[in-house]
Amino acid sequence: MIPRMSRRGAYPAQNAKSLPEAGGRSPLAQLLHALNQPLTGLQCSMEVALATPRTPEQYVVGMRQGLELTGRMRALVEAIREVADGEEEKKEELEKIELKALLREVLDGLEPVAEGKSVCMTLECDAASSLELRAGRPGMANVVFRSLESALSLAVRGSAVRMETGSAGGESWIRIRWHAGPPAAFSRPELGLLVAQAGWERAGAEWKRERTENLETVTVRLPGISSDRV
């Protein structure tokens, strides 16, 4: 059984560097920009294949490259659609969501996956912090799931994913930390984090991602609930 509560982790916070924000572009803009590379590559591959006669072996290599590029494009399009579909959350009935309970619920659901990967997932909740948002519950449940599932997928086998909640300066926050392998831009877990970022920001939260050597940290700062968000 993976523990749900832990003592404060010993992860270092100093010398953390924010990951590039791709010129400050939104997650959707980053996804659309990333789609251009495999699309251009596929076009060039097809033009080369038609330019001159080629051996059957060369055609096979070209087809394999085309399939790889198509797979990358499909993953990007799926992420783009998920971000775009998230706008439908605005049409959902808004309710006050207690995020601590939602974090534990998602954590329990991911427990079998974490055990299979030998990753320990822990959650430390500051009893004094108030983690509440006005949002559509199905949409926010998906945002929390995408956040934790992506962190779990990126975590090195045998390591830990640690979640903390707290308050500082009248502001509540959620922090997720994990030890990751070499960066793999626009892998499915990385796309999942972009989808999660879009969801948090749509709910009014502030997203910040940092990396210190192989330690990844995502901090989500939550807005307070006010009557105009009901």
Secondary structure, DSSP 8 states (H G I E B T S, - for coil): ---S---------TT-EE---TTT--HHHHHHHHHHHHHHHHHHHHHHHHHS---HHHHHHHHHHHHHHHHHHHHHHHHHHHHHHGGGGGGS--EEEEHHHHHHHHHHHHHHHHHHTT-EEEEEE-TT---EEEE-HHHHHHHHHHHHHHHHHHB-TT-EEEEEEEEETTEEEEEEEEEB-S--TT-HHHHHHHHHHHHHHHTT-EEEEEEETTEEEEEEEE----GGG-
